[in-house]
Amino acid sequence: MSKRLHIVGELMNNSYARARKAFTERDPKGYQELAKLQAALGASFLTLNLDGTQRIQVRREEMFDLLPDVIPAIQEATSTPIAFDNPSVEYHKVALKHYDRKKSGAPILNSLAASREHLDEMIELVKHYDTLAVVMASETFVPGGTSQCLNPQDSYRAAKHFVELLVTKAGRRNDQIIIDPGLAPVGADTYGLVNIGLDAMRLISADPDLKGIHLIVGLSNFAWGTPKGVREELEKAYLTLGMEVGLDFALANPEKTPGPLPKDHPMVARLRDALAQGRPHEGETNEISGFRQAEAIMAICNEAQTVED
């Protein structure tokens, strides 16, 4: 039986105009409306990300001052649990202190990663507040620091490492851990990063020691930069491929009704073929096959643009 796809609604993020307006005006009611909207559309969790973006600068103190007002307001509007998304351990300390799990159940701490400055403290928060945890498996520990995972085996090992940390240090069960292998914009992916993520999920799903682990991607990243007429269909085609290898969570905009396309849908076949073009032949570099994949994706986009015109 295939897994159900859980949507983590992303609209309470300053990348979106309505969220920026609510943040700029320090308006808890604005966040309530976004929370109710996403809950009504079936989101399983609601991301709360108050950080800055290209369109708005945000100081840490501004986030910390707003969290105590916004979190109770959201929980008053809906019982859908919140996913707190920020690299700062201080953000999570403030957020989790003001979250009432009696109203909404376990929240998500997003995200743990090899490069986090206070990783041990973040893991302690997961244990203390009994949260679910998102782990970034797109980077790994290396001697003297951290590095991006540039093959599926590295992502798989990063996932194994963090699962062991969370089980032993935070008392988590596998089903309380959500692994994010990373998802690159397919239109700019000339290194095979999309395939690396899919292959990593395949390895994770095949490991009996990781049974019950959840897998998540930031879906809006995938079709970034592609024509609007093809963007949503590309995202849904990716979900079809992702769910074949164990994907069961997606950070996404619920207003786009994200969900997989039928396996026999033409866009699924075209995306599958384009990603196959990105796999190096014997003696090839990733860059050569990556450009071949990029050309195939460009052909999909051009065809969609022609139909739209």
ChimeraX attribute file (.defattr): number of C-alpha atoms within 10 A of each C-alpha:
attribute: neighborCount
match mode: 1-to-1
recipient: residues
	/A:1	3
	/A:2	9
	/A:3	12
	/A:4	11
	/A:5	20
	/A:6	20
	/A:7	25
	/A:8	26
	/A:9	28
	/A:10	29
	/A:11	25
	/A:12	26
	/A:13	21
	/A:14	25
	/A:15	18
	/A:16	14
	/A:17	13
	/A:18	17
	/A:19	22
	/A:20	20
	/A:21	14
	/A:22	20
	/A:23	24
	/A:24	13
	/A:25	10
	/A:26	16
	/A:27	16
	/A:28	18
	/A:29	14
	/A:30	20
	/A:31	25
	/A:32	21
	/A:33	17
	/A:34	21
	/A:35	29
	/A:36	19
	/A:37	17
	/A:38	24
	/A:39	21
	/A:40	12
	/A:41	15
	/A:42	16
	/A:43	27
	/A:44	17
	/A:45	26
	/A:46	28
	/A:47	24
	/A:48	26
	/A:49	20
	/A:50	25
	/A:51	20
	/A:52	16
	/A:53	13
	/A:54	7
	/A:55	11
	/A:56	12
	/A:57	10
	/A:58	15
	/A:59	10
	/A:60	14
	/A:61	9
	/A:62	14
	/A:63	18
	/A:64	17
	/A:65	12
	/A:66	17
	/A:67	22
	/A:68	16
	/A:69	14
	/A:70	24
	/A:71	21
	/A:72	16
	/A:73	18
	/A:74	25
	/A:75	20
	/A:76	14
	/A:77	16
	/A:78	20
	/A:79	17
	/A:80	23
	/A:81	24
	/A:82	28
	/A:83	26
	/A:84	23
	/A:85	21
	/A:86	17
	/A:87	20
	/A:88	16
	/A:89	21
	/A:90	15
	/A:91	20
	/A:92	22
	/A:93	15
	/A:94	16
	/A:95	23
	/A:96	24
	/A:97	12
	/A:98	15
	/A:99	23
	/A:100	15
	/A:101	17
	/A:102	8
	/A:103	14
	/A:104	16
	/A:105	15
	/A:106	20
	/A:107	24
	/A:108	24
	/A:109	30
	/A:110	25
	/A:111	23
	/A:112	24
	/A:113	24
	/A:114	22
	/A:115	16
	/A:116	15
	/A:117	12
	/A:118	15
	/A:119	17
	/A:120	15
	/A:121	14
	/A:122	25
	/A:123	21
	/A:124	15
	/A:125	18
	/A:126	24
	/A:127	18
	/A:128	12
	/A:129	17
	/A:130	19
	/A:131	23
	/A:132	21
	/A:133	26
	/A:134	24
	/A:135	25
	/A:136	24
	/A:137	28
	/A:138	27
	/A:139	21
	/A:140	23
	/A:141	17
	/A:142	10
	/A:143	6
	/A:144	6
	/A:145	9
	/A:146	14
	/A:147	15
	/A:148	15
	/A:149	22
	/A:150	16
	/A:151	16
	/A:152	23
	/A:153	15
	/A:154	20
	/A:155	29
	/A:156	25
	/A:157	18
	/A:158	23
	/A:159	29
	/A:160	17
	/A:161	15
	/A:162	22
	/A:163	25
	/A:164	15
	/A:165	15
	/A:166	21
	/A:167	15
	/A:168	11
	/A:169	14
	/A:170	21
	/A:171	17
	/A:172	20
	/A:173	15
	/A:174	18
	/A:175	13
	/A:176	20
	/A:177	25
	/A:178	27
	/A:179	29
	/A:180	28
	/A:181	30
	/A:182	23
	/A:183	22
	/A:184	24
	/A:185	17
	/A:186	27
	/A:187	18
	/A:188	20
	/A:189	21
	/A:190	21
	/A:191	22
	/A:192	26
	/A:193	26
	/A:194	21
	/A:195	20
	/A:196	24
	/A:197	26
	/A:198	23
	/A:199	20
	/A:200	26
	/A:201	27
	/A:202	19
	/A:203	18
	/A:204	27
	/A:205	20
	/A:206	13
	/A:207	12
	/A:208	8
	/A:209	12
	/A:210	19
	/A:211	12
	/A:212	14
	/A:213	21
	/A:214	23
	/A:215	24
	/A:216	26
	/A:217	25
	/A:218	18
	/A:219	25
	/A:220	18
	/A:221	16
	/A:222	23
	/A:223	23
	/A:224	16
	/A:225	12
	/A:226	21
	/A:227	14
	/A:228	14
	/A:229	15
	/A:230	18
	/A:231	18
	/A:232	20
	/A:233	18
	/A:234	24
	/A:235	25
	/A:236	22
	/A:237	24
	/A:238	25
	/A:239	23
	/A:240	20
	/A:241	19
	/A:242	23
	/A:243	21
	/A:244	16
	/A:245	18
	/A:246	22
	/A:247	27
	/A:248	21
	/A:249	26
	/A:250	24
	/A:251	22
	/A:252	25
	/A:253	21
	/A:254	20
	/A:255	13
	/A:256	11
	/A:257	14
	/A:258	20
	/A:259	22
	/A:260	20
	/A:261	19
	/A:262	12
	/A:263	13
	/A:264	8
	/A:265	12
	/A:266	12
	/A:267	20
	/A:268	23
	/A:269	13
	/A:270	17
	/A:271	20
	/A:272	15
	/A:273	14
	/A:274	22
	/A:275	22
	/A:276	16
	/A:277	21
	/A:278	26
	/A:279	21
	/A:280	17
	/A:281	11
	/A:282	6
	/A:283	6
	/A:284	10
	/A:285	12
	/A:286	17
	/A:287	16
	/A:288	16
	/A:289	21
	/A:290	23
	/A:291	18
	/A:292	20
	/A:293	27
	/A:294	22
	/A:295	17
	/A:296	21
	/A:297	24
	/A:298	17
	/A:299	14
	/A:300	18
	/A:301	20
	/A:302	15
	/A:303	13
	/A:304	16
	/A:305	15
	/A:306	9
	/A:307	9
	/A:308	11
	/A:309	7
